[in-house]
Amino acid sequence: MTSVPINAPGGAQRCLVMGVVNVTPDSFSDGGQWFDVETAVRHGLDLVREGADMVDVGGESTRPGATRVSLEEELARVVPVIRALAAEGVTVSVDTMRAEVARAAVEAGARLVNDVSGGLADPEMPRVVAATGVTYVVMHWRGHSHDMYSRAVYADVVTEVREELSKRVDLVLAEGVSHEQIVLDPGLGFAKHAKHSWAVLAGLPRLTEMGYPLLVGASRKGFLGRLLAGPDGTPRPFSRSDDATVAVTALAAHAGAWCVRVHQVGPNADAVRVAAAWKRAGANT
């Protein structure tokens, strides 16, 4: 198995788009919508038709306060969906913190392991990734969803995220993962309050300086809903943050993100092309 190519199809120099398929009943923005295999596969194929370069399949919610599902349940949720999408030629990512799920997903056709814990939740994960050779997303993470906000304490969030990601990279490299396999994710919303997520977004250029492709997952996150709160302070519902997500996508792509992870693909696929055109024009002036 090989890792996911760094460039877009045809060699286009633009940010990639990863569409989300949550095979869960309790994900924060779309829990239950794609919970059965047939519906999840159909949704994944729809995302590709809308412009997704890859599809991220997850069977365990990481929303704030979520509790973990069993290994058996997670396997039952994601493996059939991954196998069916891969059989259709879709580039599939598995969103999991478990090494056994990652191994089964790669055997089913996944070409990327998106581990929100960066290998901290399951020490076997880097060794599995090293053995398979697939792309490995190492996210900044300080703890599981049920208590992650108690860990959201920073003096300089961008510097600390960068330092902690660097330590994680050193550890996964020591386990046999190659430099070419690694993608970094700053973990927007994970052990980060809204002010921290905004600071991380503003600091993306500093994170790209680490020398690894950068995945940005801002889609429908709570910090967007808080920004767009109504007059009474009520945060905007997750599903009504899609326009703001598109704005973040364009800015993140222009700042050098390798890929954005989004729920609504079409407008975000447009946004990365706008950002690419803007950068090309700037380079020619």
Salt bridges, closest charged atoms under 4 A:
ASP26 OD2 - ARG63 NH2 3.85
GLU38 OE2 - ARG42 NH1 3.66
ASP46 OD1 - ARG49 NH2 2.48
ASP53 OD1 - ARG14 NH2 2.92
ASP56 OD2 - ARG261 NE 2.77
GLU60 OE2 - ARG68 NE 2.84
GLU60 OE2 - ARG98 NH1 3.99
GLU73 OE2 - ARG77 NE 2.79
GLU74 OE1 - ARG98 NH1 2.68
ASP95 OD2 - ARG261 NH2 3.19
GLU124 OE2 - ARG127 NH2 2.71
ASP147 OD1 - HIS146 ND1 3.98
ASP147 OD2 - ARG151 NH2 3.09
GLU160 OE1 - ARG142 NH2 3.31
GLU164 OE1 - HIS140 NE2 2.70
GLU164 OE2 - ARG142 NH2 2.64
GLU175 OE1 - ARG127 NH1 2.76
GLU209 OE1 - ARG162 NH1 3.39
ASP242 OD1 - ARG220 NE 2.81
